[in-house]
Amino acid sequence: MPIHPFVVHFGIAFSWLAALGYLSMYLPHPPFSIKQIFIIHLGAVGGILGAIFSGLSAGDGLDLSLQAAELLQSHQLWGYISLWLIGLLGLWAYLRMSRWLKIEKLLFTCLFLLSCILMSVGTHLGGKMVYEEGVGVSGYQMEHEK
């Protein structure tokens, strides 16, 4: 049983939850501390790492059409971009934590939201592989070869 479909959702959920946490910092009384949001951010990085490693494992030995292979390459590229962006933003948050200047905090939040949107591009491509190309769906190839 492939683990990638289960693991992938952790990185997505934690990333968007961290984005909401960072946005909540602009409220008069934020519901979370910056340290709590940072822990969620670390969960996002861990979830993305888990998705990448489980995805690499799931991709081994697949017999893909040209279209599916191109989608897979793009999906992987967006996964790596997401890891680097969200990971580097995590380093920035760790180094600056509660000493952010107002403009720096705004720039950070905008970049984090952009990173989540870019990650969503990659997740969309993964969905296209499954739902349009049938990658990883048992019985799909046999049914569509008839």
Secondary structure, DSSP 8 states (H G I E B T S, - for coil): --SHHHHHHHHHHHHHHHHHHHHHTTSSS-SS-HHHHHHHHHHHHHHHHHHHHHHHHHHTT----HHHHHHHHHHHHHHHHHHHHHHHHHHHHHHHTT---HHHHHHHHHHHHHHHHHHHHHHHHHHHHHHTT-TT-TTHHHHHH-
